[in-house]
Amino acid sequence: PEQAAKTLKKNNYFGTMLVKMGGADCLLGGATYSTADTVRPALQLIKTKPGNNIVSSCFILVRGDEKIAMGDCAINIDPSEDDLVEIAIESAKTAKIFGIDPKVAMLSYSTLGSGKGPSVTKVANATKKIKEAAPELAVEGEIQFDASVSPEVAEVKCPGSPVAGQANTFIFPDINAGNIGYKLVQRLGKAAAYGPMCQGIAKPVNDLSRGCSADDIVGVVAITAVQCQNN
């Protein structure tokens, strides 16, 4: 009891326990805590949703009227094939909440066998498993970023694909690519980045970058409220 009382004096644990006990509907942290210190209490107290094995993350990036989703850019360092399946399906669900009709690109340095290597094999196998687990989901992979967004490149590299050239939900093979990728879009593409939103937890729990602005906080508060309505 003494250890529990001491732990609950920490804001991240106290807030998580409020959500666990129904005193709050959701939690937003990260402005002063690391991602690990935001997600760990949620895993310990709230736990994952039935059917989910991992917690993952997704960013929503907005530029003008254009919205895209990117995952996992914050939590899973080197996801396995099965992890990528769960990340892709959960990111597609997140995209739908925010008005994006998900067309999922499983990103790689290879397009449909043009390159070789363990990472390519991992992404290709994950794509096959996604098509089996969620046959209604539009997904292509493994695919390079240019082929996923450029109709001209898509016509050359994967003609006839329902996703190539028009993808809007991007799944990265590991956290290196994901973290670098979303920040390139945010900083050089001048897009507003909202997240990382945590996926797979039984109740909405979201994280902020410690470099966030007041506007970022307001935006993710609004997003978290929308997730509560869809939870």
Secondary structure, DSSP 8 states (H G I E B T S, - for coil): -HHHHHHTTSHHHHHHHHHHTTS-S-EEE-SSS-HHHHHHHIIIII-B-TT----EEEEEEEETTEEEEEE-SSS-SS--HHHHHHHHHHHHHHHHHTT---EEEEE-SSSTTSS-SHHHHHHHHHHHHHHHH-TTSEEEEEE-HHHHH-HHHHHHHSTT-SSTT---EEE-SSHHHHHHHHHHHHHTS--EEEEEEEESBSS-EEE--TT--HHHHHHHHHHHHHHHHH-
